[in-house]
Amino acid sequence: MSQFQPIPSDPRYSISRSGKVLGIYGKELKPTVHGAGYLYFNIGGKNRPLGQLLCETFHGKMPRGRGVCVIYKNGPGSCTAKSVRWGTRSESRQ
């Protein structure tokens, strides 16, 4: 079974390192697919990208000057805590 951690920006929700998200009542949420295959979850009434949720939970608060989550090792659909990190906009375009 996956170990879940509270999402810092809304601790009513939890996320696992593999990218599974639990809602307020402990039920696994289903993502929606946006753009080029990026997965989003509705967290507190806002659509939030899975990569950003993973970065904020497992890599800490977004560092100054590194405003986006980047490095999808196997593409945006296979996003895990190991495959993402905070980076710059120019890094995300590479």
C-alpha positions in Angstrom: 0.0 0.0 0.0 1.2 3.5 -0.8 2.2 5.9 1.9 0.4 9.2 1.6 1.6 12.6 2.8 -0.6 15.7 3.3 -0.3 18.3 0.5 1.2 21.4 2.2 -1.0 24.0 0.4 -4.2 22.0 1.4 -3.5 19.3 4.0 -7.1 18.0 3.7 -5.7 16.2 0.6 -2.9 13.6 0.5 -0.5 12.4 -2.2 1.7 9.4 -2.6 5.2 9.4 -4.2 3.7 7.5 -7.1 1.2 10.4 -7.8 -2.0 9.0 -6.3 -4.1 11.7 -4.7 -6.6 11.2 -1.9 -9.5 13.6 -1.4 -10.9 15.0 1.8 -12.8 11.8 2.7 -9.9 9.4 1.8 -11.2 8.5 -1.6 -8.7 8.3 -4.5 -9.3 11.2 -6.9 -9.2 10.8 -10.7 -7.1 13.2 -12.7 -8.1 15.2 -15.7 -5.7 15.4 -18.7 -4.8 18.9 -20.0 -2.6 20.2 -22.8 0.2 17.8 -23.8 -0.9 15.0 -21.5 -0.3 16.8 -18.1 -2.4 15.4 -15.3 -4.4 17.8 -13.1 -6.3 17.3 -9.8 -9.1 19.5 -8.4 -7.6 20.5 -5.0 -9.7 22.9 -2.9 -11.7 24.1 -6.0 -8.6 24.7 -8.1 -7.1 22.6 -10.9 -3.5 21.8 -9.8 -0.9 20.0 -12.0 0.3 16.7 -10.5 3.9 17.6 -10.9 3.5 20.8 -8.8 1.7 18.8 -6.1 4.5 16.2 -6.0 7.2 18.9 -5.9 5.6 20.9 -3.1 4.9 17.8 -1.0 8.2 15.8 -1.5 10.7 18.5 -2.5 9.6 21.4 -0.3 8.4 24.9 -1.0 9.1 26.4 -4.4 12.6 28.0 -4.3 12.9 31.6 -5.3 13.8 31.9 -9.0 12.6 28.3 -9.7 8.9 28.9 -10.6 8.0 25.7 -12.3 8.1 22.0 -11.8 10.2 20.3 -14.5 11.9 17.1 -15.5 9.4 14.5 -16.5 11.8 11.6 -17.1 9.2 9.4 -18.9 6.8 12.1 -20.1 4.1 14.0 -18.3 1.7 11.0 -17.9 4.2 9.1 -15.7 4.8 11.7 -13.1 6.2 10.5 -9.8 8.1 12.2 -6.9 11.4 10.8 -8.4 10.7 12.1 -11.9 10.1 15.8 -11.0 11.9 18.7 -9.4 11.6 22.5 -9.1 13.2 24.3 -12.0 13.1 27.4 -14.2 10.9 28.1 -17.2 13.8 27.7 -19.6 14.6 24.3 -18.1 11.0 23.2 -18.6 11.2 24.0 -22.3 14.2 21.8 -22.9 
